[in-house]
Amino acid sequence: MQNESTHYEKFLELFLQHRDRLFSHIFSLIPHEADAEDVFQRCSIVLWKKFDEFDPSGSFLAWSYGVAVNEVRNFLKTRRRSRLAFLPDVIELLSEERLSNQDDYSDRMLALQDCVDQLRPEERHLVRIAYWGEQTVKEFAEATDASLQVMYNRLSKIRRTLLACIQRKLSETLRHG
């Protein structure tokens, strides 16, 4: 029983560590969020069922991307209704490209988080509203008696600040790494 529990815990640890990247990868291959969520759920089940096949000396993320690509292919075969479906070869190329860029992605995400943390509280709040859906920018503008254009101008300035910060952090990482 202990062995089964340890196996389950290891799967959960790896899955939770890479869950967001896996969903993002699936969503990059399937244009509709609800469809991507369905594929992600199926992929999660397949990953658990096939976890015995995972080689612990390898990359869980790479392995899960391979499973995800197969699930995306299966989804697209059964749902030919969408005109925005990629051909299987394109899905494979996109998947390989995304996997090869994972280190860069991780560095950028860490830099982004550091840069967001450096924003003033009101700027962080506006970023959360704009990108994490607490409310729409329009609703926030109305609630604060600000014009929508003012909010968009603030967001544009914040984005430029974040971009400059991220570029600075990445160049520092290259020089020191």
CNS distance restraints for C-alpha pairs under 8 A (distance, minus, plus):
assign (resid   1 and name CA) (resid   5 and name CA) 6.26 0.50 0.50
assign (resid   2 and name CA) (resid   6 and name CA) 6.13 0.50 0.50
assign (resid   3 and name CA) (resid   7 and name CA) 6.15 0.50 0.50
assign (resid   4 and name CA) (resid   8 and name CA) 6.21 0.50 0.50
assign (resid   5 and name CA) (resid   9 and name CA) 6.14 0.50 0.50
assign (resid   6 and name CA) (resid  10 and name CA) 6.10 0.50 0.50
assign (resid   7 and name CA) (resid  11 and name CA) 6.31 0.50 0.50
assign (resid   8 and name CA) (resid  12 and name CA) 6.21 0.50 0.50
assign (resid   9 and name CA) (resid  13 and name CA) 6.06 0.50 0.50
assign (resid  10 and name CA) (resid  14 and name CA) 6.26 0.50 0.50
assign (resid  11 and name CA) (resid  15 and name CA) 5.87 0.50 0.50
assign (resid  11 and name CA) (resid  48 and name CA) 7.21 0.50 0.50
assign (resid  11 and name CA) (resid  51 and name CA) 7.15 0.50 0.50
assign (resid  12 and name CA) (resid  16 and name CA) 5.79 0.50 0.50
assign (resid  13 and name CA) (resid  17 and name CA) 6.13 0.50 0.50
assign (resid  14 and name CA) (resid  18 and name CA) 6.37 0.50 0.50
assign (resid  14 and name CA) (resid  60 and name CA) 6.84 0.50 0.50
assign (resid  15 and name CA) (resid  19 and name CA) 5.52 0.50 0.50
assign (resid  16 and name CA) (resid  20 and name CA) 7.91 0.50 0.50
assign (resid  18 and name CA) (resid  22 and name CA) 6.10 0.50 0.50
assign (resid  18 and name CA) (resid  61 and name CA) 6.40 0.50 0.50
assign (resid  19 and name CA) (resid  23 and name CA) 6.20 0.50 0.50
assign (resid  20 and name CA) (resid  24 and name CA) 6.06 0.50 0.50
assign (resid  21 and name CA) (resid  25 and name CA) 6.03 0.50 0.50
assign (resid  22 and name CA) (resid  26 and name CA) 6.31 0.50 0.50
assign (resid  22 and name CA) (resid  40 and name CA) 7.84 0.50 0.50
assign (resid  22 and name CA) (resid  61 and name CA) 7.43 0.50 0.50
assign (resid  22 and name CA) (resid  64 and name CA) 7.23 0.50 0.50
assign (resid  22 and name CA) (resid  65 and name CA) 6.73 0.50 0.50
assign (resid  22 and name CA) (resid  68 and name CA) 7.73 0.50 0.50
assign (resid  23 and name CA) (resid  27 and name CA) 6.01 0.50 0.50
assign (resid  23 and name CA) (resid  36 and name CA) 7.45 0.50 0.50
assign (resid  23 and name CA) (resid  37 and name CA) 7.53 0.50 0.50
assign (resid  23 and name CA) (resid  40 and name CA) 6.07 0.50 0.50
assign (resid  24 and name CA) (resid  28 and name CA) 6.12 0.50 0.50
assign (resid  25 and name CA) (resid  29 and name CA) 6.69 0.50 0.50
assign (resid  25 and name CA) (resid  65 and name CA) 7.56 0.50 0.50
assign (resid  25 and name CA) (resid  95 and name CA) 7.41 0.50 0.50
assign (resid  25 and name CA) (resid  98 and name CA) 7.43 0.50 0.50
assign (resid  26 and name CA) (resid  30 and name CA) 6.26 0.50 0.50
assign (resid  26 and name CA) (resid  36 and name CA) 5.97 0.50 0.50
assign (resid  26 and name CA) (resid  39 and name CA) 7.44 0.50 0.50
assign (resid  26 and name CA) (resid  40 and name CA) 6.84 0.50 0.50
assign (resid  26 and name CA) (resid  68 and name CA) 6.67 0.50 0.50
assign (resid  26 and name CA) (resid  69 and name CA) 7.68 0.50 0.50
assign (resid  26 and name CA) (resid  72 and name CA) 7.21 0.50 0.50
assign (resid  27 and name CA) (resid  31 and name CA) 6.39 0.50 0.50
assign (resid  27 and name CA) (resid  32 and name CA) 7.36 0.50 0.50
assign (resid  27 and name CA) (resid  33 and name CA) 6.48 0.50 0.50
assign (resid  27 and name CA) (resid  36 and name CA) 5.13 0.50 0.50
assign (resid  27 and name CA) (resid  37 and name CA) 7.87 0.50 0.50
assign (resid  29 and name CA) (resid  72 and name CA) 7.44 0.50 0.50
assign (resid  29 and name CA) (resid  86 and name CA) 7.35 0.50 0.50
assign (resid  29 and name CA) (resid  91 and name CA) 6.45 0.50 0.50
assign (resid  29 and name CA) (resid  94 and name CA) 7.57 0.50 0.50
assign (resid  30 and name CA) (resid  35 and name CA) 6.95 0.50 0.50
assign (resid  30 and name CA) (resid  36 and name CA) 5.74 0.50 0.50
assign (resid  30 and name CA) (resid  72 and name CA) 7.47 0.50 0.50
assign (resid  30 and name CA) (resid  85 and name CA) 7.02 0.50 0.50
assign (resid  30 and name CA) (resid  86 and name CA) 8.00 0.50 0.50
assign (resid  31 and name CA) (resid  35 and name CA) 7.84 0.50 0.50
assign (resid  31 and name CA) (resid  36 and name CA) 7.46 0.50 0.50
assign (resid  31 and name CA) (resid  84 and name CA) 6.99 0.50 0.50
assign (resid  31 and name CA) (resid  85 and name CA) 7.77 0.50 0.50
assign (resid  32 and name CA) (resid  36 and name CA) 6.16 0.50 0.50
assign (resid  33 and name CA) (resid  37 and name CA) 6.08 0.50 0.50
assign (resid  34 and name CA) (resid  38 and name CA) 6.35 0.50 0.50
assign (resid  35 and name CA) (resid  39 and name CA) 6.27 0.50 0.50
assign (resid  36 and name CA) (resid  40 and name CA) 5.98 0.50 0.50
assign (resid  37 and name CA) (resid  41 and name CA) 6.17 0.50 0.50
assign (resid  38 and name CA) (resid  42 and name CA) 6.38 0.50 0.50
assign (resid  39 and name CA) (resid  43 and name CA) 5.92 0.50 0.50
assign (resid  39 and name CA) (resid  68 and name CA) 7.88 0.50 0.50
assign (resid  39 and name CA) (resid  71 and name CA) 6.42 0.50 0.50
assign (resid  39 and name CA) (resid  72 and name CA) 6.56 0.50 0.50
assign (resid  39 and name CA) (resid  75 and name CA) 6.99 0.50 0.50
assign (resid  40 and name CA) (resid  44 and name CA) 6.03 0.50 0.50
assign (resid  40 and name CA) (resid  68 and name CA) 7.55 0.50 0.50
assign (resid  41 and name CA) (resid  45 and name CA) 6.46 0.50 0.50
assign (resid  42 and name CA) (resid  46 and name CA) 6.27 0.50 0.50
assign (resid  42 and name CA) (resid  71 and name CA) 7.30 0.50 0.50
assign (resid  43 and name CA) (resid  47 and name CA) 6.03 0.50 0.50
assign (resid  43 and name CA) (resid  67 and name CA) 6.70 0.50 0.50
assign (resid  43 and name CA) (resid  68 and name CA) 5.75 0.50 0.50
assign (resid  43 and name CA) (resid  71 and name CA) 6.14 0.50 0.50
assign (resid  44 and name CA) (resid  48 and name CA) 6.34 0.50 0.50
assign (resid  45 and name CA) (resid  49 and name CA) 6.19 0.50 0.50
assign (resid  46 and name CA) (resid  50 and name CA) 5.95 0.50 0.50
assign (resid  46 and name CA) (resid  67 and name CA) 7.57 0.50 0.50
assign (resid  47 and name CA) (resid  51 and name CA) 5.66 0.50 0.50
assign (resid  47 and name CA) (resid  64 and name CA) 6.82 0.50 0.50
assign (resid  47 and name CA) (resid  67 and name CA) 7.08 0.50 0.50
assign (resid  50 and name CA) (resid  54 and name CA) 7.15 0.50 0.50
assign (resid  54 and name CA) (resid  58 and name CA) 7.82 0.50 0.50
assign (resid  54 and name CA) (resid  60 and name CA) 7.43 0.50 0.50
assign (resid  54 and name CA) (resid  63 and name CA) 7.17 0.50 0.50
assign (resid  56 and name CA) (resid  60 and name CA) 7.59 0.50 0.50
assign (resid  58 and name CA) (resid  63 and name CA) 7.85 0.50 0.50
assign (resid  59 and name CA) (resid  63 and name CA) 6.26 0.50 0.50
assign (resid  60 and name CA) (resid  64 and name CA) 5.95 0.50 0.50
assign (resid  61 and name CA) (resid  65 and name CA) 6.06 0.50 0.50
assign (resid  62 and name CA) (resid  66 and name CA) 6.39 0.50 0.50
assign (resid  62 and name CA) (resid  99 and name CA) 6.65 0.50 0.50
assign (resid  63 and name CA) (resid  67 and name CA) 6.52 0.50 0.50
assign (resid  64 and name CA) (resid  68 and name CA) 6.02 0.50 0.50
assign (resid  65 and name CA) (resid  69 and name CA) 6.09 0.50 0.50
assign (resid  65 and name CA) (resid  95 and name CA) 7.13 0.50 0.50
assign (resid  65 and name CA) (resid  99 and name CA) 7.73 0.50 0.50
assign (resid  66 and name CA) (resid  70 and name CA) 6.51 0.50 0.50
assign (resid  67 and name CA) (resid  71 and name CA) 6.31 0.50 0.50
assign (resid  68 and name CA) (resid  72 and name CA) 6.07 0.50 0.50
assign (resid  69 and name CA) (resid  73 and name CA) 6.18 0.50 0.50
assign (resid  69 and name CA) (resid  91 and name CA) 7.05 0.50 0.50
assign (resid  69 and name CA) (resid  92 and name CA) 6.98 0.50 0.50
assign (resid  69 and name CA) (resid  95 and name CA) 7.10 0.50 0.50
assign (resid  70 and name CA) (resid  74 and name CA) 6.20 0.50 0.50
assign (resid  71 and name CA) (resid  75 and name CA) 6.07 0.50 0.50
assign (resid  72 and name CA) (resid  76 and name CA) 6.14 0.50 0.50
assign (resid  73 and name CA) (resid  77 and name CA) 6.17 0.50 0.50
assign (resid  73 and name CA) (resid  88 and name CA) 6.44 0.50 0.50
assign (resid  73 and name CA) (resid  91 and name CA) 7.97 0.50 0.50
assign (resid  74 and name CA) (resid  78 and name CA) 6.39 0.50 0.50
assign (resid  75 and name CA) (resid  79 and name CA) 6.04 0.50 0.50
assign (resid  76 and name CA) (resid  80 and name CA) 5.96 0.50 0.50
assign (resid  76 and name CA) (resid  85 and name CA) 6.72 0.50 0.50
assign (resid  80 and name CA) (resid  85 and name CA) 7.58 0.50 0.50
assign (resid  86 and name CA) (resid  90 and name CA) 6.06 0.50 0.50
assign (resid  86 and name CA) (resid  91 and name CA) 6.19 0.50 0.50
assign (resid  87 and name CA) (resid  91 and name CA) 6.37 0.50 0.50
assign (resid  88 and name CA) (resid  92 and name CA) 6.29 0.50 0.50
assign (resid  89 and name CA) (resid  93 and name CA) 6.28 0.50 0.50
assign (resid  90 and name CA) (resid  94 and name CA) 6.08 0.50 0.50
assign (resid  91 and name CA) (resid  95 and name CA) 6.04 0.50 0.50
assign (resid  92 and name CA) (resid  96 and name CA) 6.17 0.50 0.50
assign (resid  93 and name CA) (resid  97 and name CA) 6.10 0.50 0.50
assign (resid  94 and name CA) (resid  98 and name CA) 6.10 0.50 0.50
assign (resid  95 and name CA) (resid  99 and name CA) 6.19 0.50 0.50
assign (resid  96 and name CA) (resid 100 and name CA) 6.16 0.50 0.50
assign (resid  97 and name CA) (resid 101 and name CA) 6.34 0.50 0.50
assign (resid  98 and name CA) (resid 102 and name CA) 6.38 0.50 0.50
assign (resid 101 and name CA) (resid 105 and name CA) 6.11 0.50 0.50
assign (resid 102 and name CA) (resid 106 and name CA) 6.07 0.50 0.50
assign (resid 103 and name CA) (resid 107 and name CA) 6.26 0.50 0.50
assign (resid 104 and name CA) (resid 108 and name CA) 6.13 0.50 0.50
assign (resid 105 and name CA) (resid 109 and name CA) 6.06 0.50 0.50
assign (resid 106 and name CA) (resid 110 and name CA) 6.15 0.50 0.50
assign (resid 107 and name CA) (resid 111 and name CA) 6.14 0.50 0.50
assign (resid 107 and name CA) (resid 170 and name CA) 7.23 0.50 0.50
assign (resid 108 and name CA) (resid 112 and name CA) 5.97 0.50 0.50
assign (resid 108 and name CA) (resid 166 and name CA) 6.94 0.50 0.50
assign (resid 108 and name CA) (resid 170 and name CA) 7.17 0.50 0.50
assign (resid 109 and name CA) (resid 113 and name CA) 6.15 0.50 0.50
assign (resid 110 and name CA) (resid 114 and name CA) 6.25 0.50 0.50
assign (resid 111 and name CA) (resid 115 and name CA) 6.07 0.50 0.50
assign (resid 111 and name CA) (resid 165 and name CA) 7.83 0.50 0.50
assign (resid 111 and name CA) (resid 166 and name CA) 5.36 0.50 0.50
assign (resid 111 and name CA) (resid 169 and name CA) 6.13 0.50 0.50
assign (resid 111 and name CA) (resid 170 and name CA) 7.03 0.50 0.50
assign (resid 112 and name CA) (resid 116 and name CA) 6.01 0.50 0.50
assign (resid 112 and name CA) (resid 162 and name CA) 7.10 0.50 0.50
assign (resid 112 and name CA) (resid 166 and name CA) 5.92 0.50 0.50
assign (resid 113 and name CA) (resid 117 and name CA) 6.12 0.50 0.50
assign (resid 114 and name CA) (resid 118 and name CA) 6.45 0.50 0.50
assign (resid 115 and name CA) (resid 119 and name CA) 6.73 0.50 0.50
assign (resid 115 and name CA) (resid 162 and name CA) 6.03 0.50 0.50
assign (resid 115 and name CA) (resid 165 and name CA) 6.00 0.50 0.50
assign (resid 115 and name CA) (resid 166 and name CA) 6.64 0.50 0.50
assign (resid 116 and name CA) (resid 124 and name CA) 6.52 0.50 0.50
assign (resid 116 and name CA) (resid 162 and name CA) 7.03 0.50 0.50
assign (resid 117 and name CA) (resid 124 and name CA) 7.59 0.50 0.50
assign (resid 119 and name CA) (resid 123 and name CA) 5.90 0.50 0.50
assign (resid 119 and name CA) (resid 124 and name CA) 5.90 0.50 0.50
assign (resid 120 and name CA) (resid 124 and name CA) 6.30 0.50 0.50
assign (resid 121 and name CA) (resid 125 and name CA) 6.13 0.50 0.50
assign (resid 122 and name CA) (resid 126 and name CA) 6.29 0.50 0.50
assign (resid 123 and name CA) (resid 127 and name CA) 6.25 0.50 0.50
assign (resid 123 and name CA) (resid 158 and name CA) 7.09 0.50 0.50
assign (resid 124 and name CA) (resid 128 and name CA) 6.20 0.50 0.50
assign (resid 125 and name CA) (resid 129 and name CA) 6.28 0.50 0.50
assign (resid 126 and name CA) (resid 130 and name CA) 6.14 0.50 0.50
assign (resid 126 and name CA) (resid 155 and name CA) 7.34 0.50 0.50
assign (resid 127 and name CA) (resid 131 and name CA) 5.93 0.50 0.50
assign (resid 127 and name CA) (resid 132 and name CA) 7.72 0.50 0.50
assign (resid 127 and name CA) (resid 155 and name CA) 7.25 0.50 0.50
assign (resid 128 and name CA) (resid 132 and name CA) 5.02 0.50 0.50
assign (resid 128 and name CA) (resid 133 and name CA) 7.00 0.50 0.50
assign (resid 128 and name CA) (resid 134 and name CA) 6.87 0.50 0.50
assign (resid 129 and name CA) (resid 133 and name CA) 5.41 0.50 0.50
assign (resid 129 and name CA) (resid 134 and name CA) 5.05 0.50 0.50
assign (resid 129 and name CA) (resid 135 and name CA) 5.63 0.50 0.50
assign (resid 129 and name CA) (resid 136 and name CA) 6.42 0.50 0.50
assign (resid 129 and name CA) (resid 137 and name CA) 6.48 0.50 0.50
assign (resid 129 and name CA) (resid 140 and name CA) 7.72 0.50 0.50
assign (resid 130 and name CA) (resid 134 and name CA) 7.86 0.50 0.50
assign (resid 130 and name CA) (resid 135 and name CA) 7.63 0.50 0.50
assign (resid 130 and name CA) (resid 136 and name CA) 6.51 0.50 0.50
assign (resid 130 and name CA) (resid 137 and name CA) 5.83 0.50 0.50
assign (resid 135 and name CA) (resid 139 and name CA) 6.32 0.50 0.50
assign (resid 135 and name CA) (resid 140 and name CA) 6.65 0.50 0.50
assign (resid 136 and name CA) (resid 140 and name CA) 6.24 0.50 0.50
assign (resid 137 and name CA) (resid 141 and name CA) 6.05 0.50 0.50
assign (resid 137 and name CA) (resid 148 and name CA) 7.30 0.50 0.50
assign (resid 137 and name CA) (resid 151 and name CA) 7.05 0.50 0.50
assign (resid 138 and name CA) (resid 142 and name CA) 6.21 0.50 0.50
assign (resid 138 and name CA) (resid 148 and name CA) 5.86 0.50 0.50
assign (resid 139 and name CA) (resid 143 and name CA) 6.08 0.50 0.50
assign (resid 140 and name CA) (resid 144 and name CA) 6.17 0.50 0.50
assign (resid 141 and name CA) (resid 145 and name CA) 5.92 0.50 0.50
assign (resid 141 and name CA) (resid 146 and name CA) 4.86 0.50 0.50
assign (resid 141 and name CA) (resid 147 and name CA) 5.84 0.50 0.50
assign (resid 141 and name CA) (resid 148 and name CA) 5.57 0.50 0.50
assign (resid 141 and name CA) (resid 151 and name CA) 6.47 0.50 0.50
assign (resid 142 and name CA) (resid 146 and name CA) 6.22 0.50 0.50
assign (resid 142 and name CA) (resid 147 and name CA) 7.23 0.50 0.50
assign (resid 142 and name CA) (resid 148 and name CA) 7.75 0.50 0.50
assign (resid 146 and name CA) (resid 150 and name CA) 6.59 0.50 0.50
assign (resid 146 and name CA) (resid 151 and name CA) 7.17 0.50 0.50
assign (resid 147 and name CA) (resid 151 and name CA) 6.60 0.50 0.50
assign (resid 148 and name CA) (resid 152 and name CA) 6.29 0.50 0.50
assign (resid 149 and name CA) (resid 153 and name CA) 6.07 0.50 0.50
assign (resid 150 and name CA) (resid 154 and name CA) 6.18 0.50 0.50
assign (resid 151 and name CA) (resid 155 and name CA) 6.18 0.50 0.50
assign (resid 152 and name CA) (resid 156 and name CA) 6.07 0.50 0.50
assign (resid 153 and name CA) (resid 157 and name CA) 6.27 0.50 0.50
assign (resid 154 and name CA) (resid 158 and name CA) 6.17 0.50 0.50
assign (resid 155 and name CA) (resid 159 and name CA) 6.05 0.50 0.50
assign (resid 156 and name CA) (resid 160 and name CA) 6.29 0.50 0.50
assign (resid 157 and name CA) (resid 161 and name CA) 6.20 0.50 0.50
assign (resid 158 and name CA) (resid 162 and name CA) 6.07 0.50 0.50
assign (resid 159 and name CA) (resid 163 and name CA) 6.02 0.50 0.50
assign (resid 160 and name CA) (resid 164 and name CA) 6.19 0.50 0.50
assign (resid 161 and name CA) (resid 165 and name CA) 6.14 0.50 0.50
assign (resid 162 and name CA) (resid 166 and name CA) 6.00 0.50 0.50
assign (resid 163 and name CA) (resid 167 and name CA) 6.09 0.50 0.50
assign (resid 164 and name CA) (resid 168 and name CA) 6.11 0.50 0.50
assign (resid 165 and name CA) (resid 169 and name CA) 6.18 0.50 0.50
assign (resid 166 and name CA) (resid 170 and name CA) 6.06 0.50 0.50
assign (resid 167 and name CA) (resid 171 and name CA) 6.12 0.50 0.50
assign (resid 168 and name CA) (resid 172 and name CA) 6.19 0.50 0.50
assign (resid 169 and name CA) (resid 173 and name CA) 6.15 0.50 0.50
assign (resid 170 and name CA) (resid 174 and name CA) 6.25 0.50 0.50
assign (resid 171 and name CA) (resid 175 and name CA) 6.24 0.50 0.50
assign (resid 172 and name CA) (resid 176 and name CA) 6.13 0.50 0.50
assign (resid 173 and name CA) (resid 177 and name CA) 5.35 0.50 0.50
